[in-house]
Amino acid sequence: MHDIVDLETRGIPAMFVASDVFVQAAESQAIALGFPTVQGVFVPHPIQDRTDDEMRALADSAYDAIVASITNS
């Protein structure tokens, strides 16, 4: 989160992708860093046990949201 905030404050569009169990943690950290509008996309948890094909499908399903979060920052 620190890196995302740093990039954004320097005018470089940035965002993060995280597992959906970390929504509250991401929101809390963004607020604590003084950047509550940080852009992020949350994907279904868990991800560590997914196959390569499942990860590709997950990435494909999140792609539009990721691009939108960067281009609308």
Distance bins in CASP14 RR format, pairs under 12 A and 6 or more apart:
PFRMAT RR
TARGET T0000
AUTHOR 0000-0000-0000
RMODE 2
METHOD distances of the structure
MODEL  1
1 7 0 0 0 0 0 1 0 0 0 0 0
1 8 0 0 0 0 0 1 0 0 0 0 0
1 14 0 0 0 0 0 1 0 0 0 0 0
1 15 0 0 0 0 0 1 0 0 0 0 0
1 16 1 0 0 1 0 0 0 0 0 0 0
1 18 0 0 0 0 1 0 0 0 0 0 0
1 22 0 0 0 0 0 1 0 0 0 0 0
1 25 0 0 0 0 1 0 0 0 0 0 0
1 26 1 0 0 1 0 0 0 0 0 0 0
1 27 0 0 0 0 0 1 0 0 0 0 0
1 28 0 0 0 0 1 0 0 0 0 0 0
1 29 1 0 1 0 0 0 0 0 0 0 0
1 30 1 0 0 1 0 0 0 0 0 0 0
1 31 0 0 0 0 0 1 0 0 0 0 0
1 32 0 0 0 0 1 0 0 0 0 0 0
1 33 1 0 0 1 0 0 0 0 0 0 0
1 34 0 0 0 0 0 1 0 0 0 0 0
1 35 0 0 0 0 1 0 0 0 0 0 0
1 36 0 0 0 0 0 1 0 0 0 0 0
1 38 1 0 0 1 0 0 0 0 0 0 0
1 39 0 0 0 0 0 1 0 0 0 0 0
1 40 0 0 0 0 1 0 0 0 0 0 0
2 8 0 0 0 0 0 1 0 0 0 0 0
2 9 0 0 0 0 0 1 0 0 0 0 0
2 14 0 0 0 0 0 1 0 0 0 0 0
2 16 0 0 0 0 0 1 0 0 0 0 0
2 29 0 0 0 0 1 0 0 0 0 0 0
2 30 0 0 0 0 0 1 0 0 0 0 0
2 32 0 0 0 0 0 1 0 0 0 0 0
2 33 1 0 0 1 0 0 0 0 0 0 0
2 34 0 0 0 0 0 1 0 0 0 0 0
2 35 0 0 0 0 1 0 0 0 0 0 0
2 38 0 0 0 0 0 1 0 0 0 0 0
3 9 0 0 0 0 0 1 0 0 0 0 0
3 10 0 0 0 0 0 1 0 0 0 0 0
3 12 0 0 0 0 0 1 0 0 0 0 0
3 14 1 0 0 1 0 0 0 0 0 0 0
3 15 0 0 0 0 0 1 0 0 0 0 0
3 16 0 0 0 0 1 0 0 0 0 0 0
3 29 0 0 0 0 0 1 0 0 0 0 0
3 33 0 0 0 0 0 1 0 0 0 0 0
3 35 0 0 0 0 0 1 0 0 0 0 0
3 38 0 0 0 0 0 1 0 0 0 0 0
4 10 0 0 0 0 0 1 0 0 0 0 0
4 11 0 0 0 0 0 1 0 0 0 0 0
4 12 0 0 0 0 1 0 0 0 0 0 0
4 13 0 0 0 0 1 0 0 0 0 0 0
4 14 1 0 1 0 0 0 0 0 0 0 0
4 15 1 0 0 1 0 0 0 0 0 0 0
4 16 1 0 1 0 0 0 0 0 0 0 0
4 17 0 0 0 0 0 1 0 0 0 0 0
4 18 0 0 0 0 0 1 0 0 0 0 0
4 26 0 0 0 0 1 0 0 0 0 0 0
4 29 0 0 0 0 1 0 0 0 0 0 0
4 30 0 0 0 0 1 0 0 0 0 0 0
4 33 0 0 0 0 1 0 0 0 0 0 0
4 34 0 0 0 0 0 1 0 0 0 0 0
4 35 0 0 0 0 1 0 0 0 0 0 0
4 37 0 0 0 0 0 1 0 0 0 0 0
4 38 1 0 1 0 0 0 0 0 0 0 0
4 39 1 0 0 1 0 0 0 0 0 0 0
4 40 0 0 0 0 1 0 0 0 0 0 0
4 41 0 0 0 0 0 1 0 0 0 0 0
4 69 0 0 0 0 0 1 0 0 0 0 0
4 70 0 0 0 0 0 1 0 0 0 0 0
4 73 0 0 0 0 0 1 0 0 0 0 0
5 11 0 0 0 0 0 1 0 0 0 0 0
5 12 0 0 0 0 0 1 0 0 0 0 0
5 14 0 0 0 0 1 0 0 0 0 0 0
5 15 0 0 0 0 0 1 0 0 0 0 0
5 16 0 0 0 0 0 1 0 0 0 0 0
5 26 0 0 0 0 0 1 0 0 0 0 0
5 29 0 0 0 0 1 0 0 0 0 0 0
5 30 1 0 0 1 0 0 0 0 0 0 0
5 31 0 0 0 0 0 1 0 0 0 0 0
5 32 0 0 0 0 0 1 0 0 0 0 0
5 33 1 0 1 0 0 0 0 0 0 0 0
5 34 1 0 0 1 0 0 0 0 0 0 0
5 35 1 0 1 0 0 0 0 0 0 0 0
5 36 0 0 0 0 0 1 0 0 0 0 0
5 37 0 0 0 0 0 1 0 0 0 0 0
5 38 1 0 0 1 0 0 0 0 0 0 0
5 39 0 0 0 0 0 1 0 0 0 0 0
6 12 0 0 0 0 1 0 0 0 0 0 0
6 14 0 0 0 0 1 0 0 0 0 0 0
6 33 0 0 0 0 1 0 0 0 0 0 0
6 35 0 0 0 0 1 0 0 0 0 0 0
6 38 0 0 0 0 0 1 0 0 0 0 0
7 13 1 0 0 1 0 0 0 0 0 0 0
7 14 1 1 0 0 0 0 0 0 0 0 0
7 15 0 0 0 0 1 0 0 0 0 0 0
7 16 0 0 0 0 0 1 0 0 0 0 0
7 35 0 0 0 0 0 1 0 0 0 0 0
7 38 0 0 0 0 0 1 0 0 0 0 0
7 39 0 0 0 0 0 1 0 0 0 0 0
7 70 0 0 0 0 0 1 0 0 0 0 0
7 73 0 0 0 0 0 1 0 0 0 0 0
8 14 1 0 1 0 0 0 0 0 0 0 0
8 15 0 0 0 0 1 0 0 0 0 0 0
8 16 0 0 0 0 0 1 0 0 0 0 0
8 30 0 0 0 0 0 1 0 0 0 0 0
8 33 0 0 0 0 0 1 0 0 0 0 0
8 34 0 0 0 0 0 1 0 0 0 0 0
8 35 1 0 0 1 0 0 0 0 0 0 0
8 36 0 0 0 0 0 1 0 0 0 0 0
8 37 0 0 0 0 1 0 0 0 0 0 0
8 38 1 0 0 1 0 0 0 0 0 0 0
8 39 0 0 0 0 1 0 0 0 0 0 0
8 40 0 0 0 0 0 1 0 0 0 0 0
8 69 0 0 0 0 0 1 0 0 0 0 0
8 70 0 0 0 0 0 1 0 0 0 0 0
8 73 1 0 0 1 0 0 0 0 0 0 0
9 33 0 0 0 0 1 0 0 0 0 0 0
9 34 0 0 0 0 1 0 0 0 0 0 0
9 35 1 0 0 1 0 0 0 0 0 0 0
9 37 0 0 0 0 0 1 0 0 0 0 0
9 38 0 0 0 0 0 1 0 0 0 0 0
9 73 0 0 0 0 0 1 0 0 0 0 0
11 70 0 0 0 0 0 1 0 0 0 0 0
11 73 0 0 0 0 1 0 0 0 0 0 0
12 70 0 0 0 0 0 1 0 0 0 0 0
12 73 0 0 0 0 1 0 0 0 0 0 0
13 38 0 0 0 0 0 1 0 0 0 0 0
13 39 0 0 0 0 1 0 0 0 0 0 0
13 40 0 0 0 0 0 1 0 0 0 0 0
13 66 0 0 0 0 0 1 0 0 0 0 0
13 67 0 0 0 0 0 1 0 0 0 0 0
13 68 0 0 0 0 0 1 0 0 0 0 0
13 69 0 0 0 0 1 0 0 0 0 0 0
13 70 1 0 1 0 0 0 0 0 0 0 0
13 71 1 0 0 1 0 0 0 0 0 0 0
13 72 0 0 0 0 1 0 0 0 0 0 0
13 73 1 0 1 0 0 0 0 0 0 0 0
14 35 0 0 0 0 0 1 0 0 0 0 0
14 37 0 0 0 0 0 1 0 0 0 0 0
14 38 0 0 0 0 1 0 0 0 0 0 0
14 39 1 0 0 1 0 0 0 0 0 0 0
14 40 0 0 0 0 1 0 0 0 0 0 0
14 66 0 0 0 0 0 1 0 0 0 0 0
14 69 0 0 0 0 1 0 0 0 0 0 0
14 70 1 0 0 1 0 0 0 0 0 0 0
14 73 1 0 0 1 0 0 0 0 0 0 0
15 26 0 0 0 0 0 1 0 0 0 0 0
15 30 0 0 0 0 0 1 0 0 0 0 0
15 35 0 0 0 0 0 1 0 0 0 0 0
15 37 0 0 0 0 0 1 0 0 0 0 0
15 38 1 0 0 1 0 0 0 0 0 0 0
15 39 1 1 0 0 0 0 0 0 0 0 0
15 40 1 0 1 0 0 0 0 0 0 0 0
15 41 1 0 0 1 0 0 0 0 0 0 0
15 42 0 0 0 0 0 1 0 0 0 0 0
15 62 0 0 0 0 0 1 0 0 0 0 0
15 65 0 0 0 0 1 0 0 0 0 0 0
15 66 1 0 0 1 0 0 0 0 0 0 0
15 67 0 0 0 0 1 0 0 0 0 0 0
15 68 0 0 0 0 1 0 0 0 0 0 0
15 69 1 0 1 0 0 0 0 0 0 0 0
15 70 1 0 1 0 0 0 0 0 0 0 0
15 71 0 0 0 0 0 1 0 0 0 0 0
15 72 0 0 0 0 1 0 0 0 0 0 0
15 73 1 0 0 1 0 0 0 0 0 0 0
16 22 0 0 0 0 1 0 0 0 0 0 0
16 23 0 0 0 0 0 1 0 0 0 0 0
16 25 0 0 0 0 0 1 0 0 0 0 0
16 26 1 0 0 1 0 0 0 0 0 0 0
16 27 0 0 0 0 0 1 0 0 0 0 0
16 29 0 0 0 0 0 1 0 0 0 0 0
16 30 0 0 0 0 1 0 0 0 0 0 0
16 35 0 0 0 0 0 1 0 0 0 0 0
16 38 1 0 0 1 0 0 0 0 0 0 0
16 39 1 0 0 1 0 0 0 0 0 0 0
16 40 1 0 1 0 0 0 0 0 0 0 0
16 41 1 0 0 1 0 0 0 0 0 0 0
16 42 0 0 0 0 1 0 0 0 0 0 0
16 43 0 0 0 0 0 1 0 0 0 0 0
16 62 0 0 0 0 0 1 0 0 0 0 0
16 65 0 0 0 0 0 1 0 0 0 0 0
16 66 0 0 0 0 1 0 0 0 0 0 0
16 69 0 0 0 0 1 0 0 0 0 0 0
16 70 0 0 0 0 0 1 0 0 0 0 0
16 73 0 0 0 0 0 1 0 0 0 0 0
17 26 0 0 0 0 0 1 0 0 0 0 0
17 39 0 0 0 0 0 1 0 0 0 0 0
17 40 1 0 0 1 0 0 0 0 0 0 0
17 41 1 0 1 0 0 0 0 0 0 0 0
17 42 1 0 0 1 0 0 0 0 0 0 0
17 43 1 0 0 1 0 0 0 0 0 0 0
17 44 0 0 0 0 0 1 0 0 0 0 0
17 47 0 0 0 0 1 0 0 0 0 0 0
17 55 0 0 0 0 0 1 0 0 0 0 0
17 58 0 0 0 0 1 0 0 0 0 0 0
17 59 0 0 0 0 1 0 0 0 0 0 0
17 61 0 0 0 0 0 1 0 0 0 0 0
17 62 1 0 0 1 0 0 0 0 0 0 0
17 63 0 0 0 0 0 1 0 0 0 0 0
17 65 0 0 0 0 1 0 0 0 0 0 0
17 66 1 0 0 1 0 0 0 0 0 0 0
17 67 0 0 0 0 0 1 0 0 0 0 0
17 69 0 0 0 0 1 0 0 0 0 0 0
17 70 0 0 0 0 0 1 0 0 0 0 0
18 24 0 0 0 0 0 1 0 0 0 0 0
18 25 0 0 0 0 1 0 0 0 0 0 0
18 26 1 0 1 0 0 0 0 0 0 0 0
18 27 0 0 0 0 0 1 0 0 0 0 0
18 29 0 0 0 0 0 1 0 0 0 0 0
18 30 0 0 0 0 0 1 0 0 0 0 0
18 38 0 0 0 0 0 1 0 0 0 0 0
18 39 0 0 0 0 0 1 0 0 0 0 0
18 40 1 0 0 1 0 0 0 0 0 0 0
18 41 1 0 0 1 0 0 0 0 0 0 0
18 42 1 0 1 0 0 0 0 0 0 0 0
18 43 1 0 0 1 0 0 0 0 0 0 0
18 44 0 0 0 0 0 1 0 0 0 0 0
18 45 0 0 0 0 1 0 0 0 0 0 0
18 46 0 0 0 0 0 1 0 0 0 0 0
18 47 0 0 0 0 1 0 0 0 0 0 0
18 62 0 0 0 0 0 1 0 0 0 0 0
18 66 0 0 0 0 0 1 0 0 0 0 0
19 25 0 0 0 0 0 1 0 0 0 0 0
19 26 0 0 0 0 1 0 0 0 0 0 0
19 40 0 0 0 0 0 1 0 0 0 0 0
19 41 0 0 0 0 0 1 0 0 0 0 0
19 42 1 0 0 1 0 0 0 0 0 0 0
19 43 1 0 0 1 0 0 0 0 0 0 0
19 44 1 0 0 1 0 0 0 0 0 0 0
19 45 1 0 1 0 0 0 0 0 0 0 0
19 46 1 0 0 1 0 0 0 0 0 0 0
19 47 1 0 1 0 0 0 0 0 0 0 0
19 48 0 0 0 0 1 0 0 0 0 0 0
19 49 0 0 0 0 0 1 0 0 0 0 0
19 50 0 0 0 0 0 1 0 0 0 0 0
19 58 0 0 0 0 0 1 0 0 0 0 0
19 62 0 0 0 0 0 1 0 0 0 0 0
20 26 0 0 0 0 1 0 0 0 0 0 0
20 40 0 0 0 0 0 1 0 0 0 0 0
20 41 0 0 0 0 1 0 0 0 0 0 0
20 42 1 0 1 0 0 0 0 0 0 0 0
20 43 1 0 0 1 0 0 0 0 0 0 0
20 44 1 0 1 0 0 0 0 0 0 0 0
20 45 1 0 1 0 0 0 0 0 0 0 0
20 46 0 0 0 0 1 0 0 0 0 0 0
20 47 0 0 0 0 1 0 0 0 0 0 0
20 58 0 0 0 0 0 1 0 0 0 0 0
20 62 0 0 0 0 0 1 0 0 0 0 0
21 42 0 0 0 0 1 0 0 0 0 0 0
21 43 0 0 0 0 0 1 0 0 0 0 0
21 44 0 0 0 0 1 0 0 0 0 0 0
21 45 1 0 1 0 0 0 0 0 0 0 0
21 46 0 0 0 0 1 0 0 0 0 0 0
21 47 0 0 0 0 0 1 0 0 0 0 0
21 48 0 0 0 0 0 1 0 0 0 0 0
22 28 0 0 0 0 1 0 0 0 0 0 0
22 29 0 0 0 0 1 0 0 0 0 0 0
22 30 0 0 0 0 0 1 0 0 0 0 0
22 40 0 0 0 0 0 1 0 0 0 0 0
22 41 0 0 0 0 0 1 0 0 0 0 0
22 42 1 0 0 1 0 0 0 0 0 0 0
22 43 0 0 0 0 0 1 0 0 0 0 0
22 44 0 0 0 0 0 1 0 0 0 0 0
22 45 0 0 0 0 1 0 0 0 0 0 0
22 46 0 0 0 0 0 1 0 0 0 0 0
22 47 0 0 0 0 0 1 0 0 0 0 0
23 29 0 0 0 0 0 1 0 0 0 0 0
23 30 0 0 0 0 0 1 0 0 0 0 0
23 40 0 0 0 0 1 0 0 0 0 0 0
23 41 0 0 0 0 0 1 0 0 0 0 0
23 42 1 0 1 0 0 0 0 0 0 0 0
23 43 0 0 0 0 0 1 0 0 0 0 0
23 44 0 0 0 0 0 1 0 0 0 0 0
23 45 0 0 0 0 0 1 0 0 0 0 0
24 30 0 0 0 0 0 1 0 0 0 0 0
24 31 0 0 0 0 0 1 0 0 0 0 0
24 42 0 0 0 0 0 1 0 0 0 0 0
25 31 0 0 0 0 0 1 0 0 0 0 0
25 32 0 0 0 0 0 1 0 0 0 0 0
25 42 0 0 0 0 0 1 0 0 0 0 0
26 32 0 0 0 0 0 1 0 0 0 0 0
26 33 0 0 0 0 0 1 0 0 0 0 0
26 35 0 0 0 0 0 1 0 0 0 0 0
26 36 0 0 0 0 0 1 0 0 0 0 0
26 38 1 0 0 1 0 0 0 0 0 0 0
26 39 0 0 0 0 0 1 0 0 0 0 0
26 40 1 0 0 1 0 0 0 0 0 0 0
26 41 0 0 0 0 0 1 0 0 0 0 0
26 42 1 0 0 1 0 0 0 0 0 0 0
27 33 0 0 0 0 0 1 0 0 0 0 0
27 34 0 0 0 0 0 1 0 0 0 0 0
27 35 0 0 0 0 0 1 0 0 0 0 0
27 36 1 0 0 1 0 0 0 0 0 0 0
27 37 0 0 0 0 0 1 0 0 0 0 0
27 38 0 0 0 0 1 0 0 0 0 0 0
27 40 0 0 0 0 0 1 0 0 0 0 0
27 42 0 0 0 0 0 1 0 0 0 0 0
28 34 0 0 0 0 0 1 0 0 0 0 0
28 36 0 0 0 0 1 0 0 0 0 0 0
28 38 0 0 0 0 0 1 0 0 0 0 0
29 35 0 0 0 0 1 0 0 0 0 0 0
29 36 0 0 0 0 0 1 0 0 0 0 0
29 38 0 0 0 0 1 0 0 0 0 0 0
29 40 0 0 0 0 0 1 0 0 0 0 0
30 36 1 0 1 0 0 0 0 0 0 0 0
30 37 1 0 0 1 0 0 0 0 0 0 0
30 38 1 0 1 0 0 0 0 0 0 0 0
30 39 0 0 0 0 1 0 0 0 0 0 0
30 40 0 0 0 0 1 0 0 0 0 0 0
31 37 0 0 0 0 0 1 0 0 0 0 0
31 38 0 0 0 0 1 0 0 0 0 0 0
32 38 0 0 0 0 0 1 0 0 0 0 0
35 73 0 0 0 0 0 1 0 0 0 0 0
37 69 0 0 0 0 0 1 0 0 0 0 0
37 72 0 0 0 0 0 1 0 0 0 0 0
37 73 0 0 0 0 1 0 0 0 0 0 0
38 69 0 0 0 0 1 0 0 0 0 0 0
38 70 0 0 0 0 0 1 0 0 0 0 0
38 73 0 0 0 0 1 0 0 0 0 0 0
39 65 0 0 0 0 1 0 0 0 0 0 0
39 66 0 0 0 0 1 0 0 0 0 0 0
39 67 0 0 0 0 0 1 0 0 0 0 0
39 68 0 0 0 0 1 0 0 0 0 0 0
39 69 1 1 0 0 0 0 0 0 0 0 0
39 70 1 0 0 1 0 0 0 0 0 0 0
39 71 0 0 0 0 1 0 0 0 0 0 0
39 72 1 0 0 1 0 0 0 0 0 0 0
39 73 1 0 1 0 0 0 0 0 0 0 0
40 62 0 0 0 0 0 1 0 0 0 0 0
40 65 0 0 0 0 1 0 0 0 0 0 0
40 66 0 0 0 0 1 0 0 0 0 0 0
40 68 0 0 0 0 0 1 0 0 0 0 0
40 69 1 0 1 0 0 0 0 0 0 0 0
40 70 0 0 0 0 1 0 0 0 0 0 0
40 72 0 0 0 0 0 1 0 0 0 0 0
40 73 0 0 0 0 1 0 0 0 0 0 0
41 58 0 0 0 0 0 1 0 0 0 0 0
41 59 0 0 0 0 0 1 0 0 0 0 0
41 61 0 0 0 0 0 1 0 0 0 0 0
41 62 1 0 1 0 0 0 0 0 0 0 0
41 63 0 0 0 0 1 0 0 0 0 0 0
41 64 0 0 0 0 1 0 0 0 0 0 0
41 65 1 0 1 0 0 0 0 0 0 0 0
41 66 1 0 1 0 0 0 0 0 0 0 0
41 67 0 0 0 0 1 0 0 0 0 0 0
41 68 0 0 0 0 1 0 0 0 0 0 0
41 69 1 0 1 0 0 0 0 0 0 0 0
41 70 0 0 0 0 1 0 0 0 0 0 0
41 72 0 0 0 0 0 1 0 0 0 0 0
42 58 0 0 0 0 0 1 0 0 0 0 0
42 61 0 0 0 0 0 1 0 0 0 0 0
42 62 0 0 0 0 1 0 0 0 0 0 0
42 65 0 0 0 0 1 0 0 0 0 0 0
42 66 0 0 0 0 0 1 0 0 0 0 0
42 69 0 0 0 0 0 1 0 0 0 0 0
43 50 0 0 0 0 0 1 0 0 0 0 0
43 54 0 0 0 0 0 1 0 0 0 0 0
43 55 0 0 0 0 1 0 0 0 0 0 0
43 57 0 0 0 0 0 1 0 0 0 0 0
43 58 1 0 1 0 0 0 0 0 0 0 0
43 59 0 0 0 0 1 0 0 0 0 0 0
43 60 0 0 0 0 0 1 0 0 0 0 0
43 61 1 0 0 1 0 0 0 0 0 0 0
43 62 1 0 1 0 0 0 0 0 0 0 0
43 63 0 0 0 0 0 1 0 0 0 0 0
43 65 0 0 0 0 1 0 0 0 0 0 0
43 66 0 0 0 0 1 0 0 0 0 0 0
44 50 0 0 0 0 1 0 0 0 0 0 0
44 54 0 0 0 0 0 1 0 0 0 0 0
44 55 0 0 0 0 0 1 0 0 0 0 0
44 57 0 0 0 0 0 1 0 0 0 0 0
44 58 1 0 0 1 0 0 0 0 0 0 0
44 61 0 0 0 0 1 0 0 0 0 0 0
44 62 0 0 0 0 1 0 0 0 0 0 0
45 58 0 0 0 0 0 1 0 0 0 0 0
46 54 0 0 0 0 0 1 0 0 0 0 0
46 55 0 0 0 0 0 1 0 0 0 0 0
46 58 0 0 0 0 0 1 0 0 0 0 0
47 54 0 0 0 0 1 0 0 0 0 0 0
47 55 1 0 0 1 0 0 0 0 0 0 0
47 57 0 0 0 0 0 1 0 0 0 0 0
47 58 1 0 0 1 0 0 0 0 0 0 0
47 59 0 0 0 0 0 1 0 0 0 0 0
47 62 0 0 0 0 0 1 0 0 0 0 0
48 54 0 0 0 0 0 1 0 0 0 0 0
48 55 0 0 0 0 0 1 0 0 0 0 0
48 58 0 0 0 0 0 1 0 0 0 0 0
49 55 0 0 0 0 0 1 0 0 0 0 0
50 56 0 0 0 0 1 0 0 0 0 0 0
50 57 0 0 0 0 1 0 0 0 0 0 0
50 58 1 0 0 1 0 0 0 0 0 0 0
50 59 0 0 0 0 0 1 0 0 0 0 0
51 57 0 0 0 0 1 0 0 0 0 0 0
51 58 0 0 0 0 0 1 0 0 0 0 0
52 58 0 0 0 0 0 1 0 0 0 0 0
52 59 0 0 0 0 0 1 0 0 0 0 0
53 59 0 0 0 0 0 1 0 0 0 0 0
53 60 0 0 0 0 0 1 0 0 0 0 0
54 60 0 0 0 0 0 1 0 0 0 0 0
54 61 0 0 0 0 0 1 0 0 0 0 0
55 61 0 0 0 0 0 1 0 0 0 0 0
55 62 0 0 0 0 0 1 0 0 0 0 0
56 62 0 0 0 0 0 1 0 0 0 0 0
56 63 0 0 0 0 0 1 0 0 0 0 0
57 63 0 0 0 0 0 1 0 0 0 0 0
58 65 0 0 0 0 0 1 0 0 0 0 0
58 66 0 0 0 0 0 1 0 0 0 0 0
59 65 0 0 0 0 0 1 0 0 0 0 0
59 66 0 0 0 0 1 0 0 0 0 0 0
59 67 0 0 0 0 0 1 0 0 0 0 0
60 66 0 0 0 0 0 1 0 0 0 0 0
62 68 0 0 0 0 0 1 0 0 0 0 0
62 69 0 0 0 0 1 0 0 0 0 0 0
63 69 0 0 0 0 0 1 0 0 0 0 0
63 70 0 0 0 0 0 1 0 0 0 0 0
64 70 0 0 0 0 0 1 0 0 0 0 0
64 71 0 0 0 0 0 1 0 0 0 0 0
64 72 0 0 0 0 0 1 0 0 0 0 0
65 71 0 0 0 0 0 1 0 0 0 0 0
65 72 0 0 0 0 0 1 0 0 0 0 0
66 72 0 0 0 0 0 1 0 0 0 0 0
66 73 0 0 0 0 0 1 0 0 0 0 0
67 73 0 0 0 0 0 1 0 0 0 0 0
END
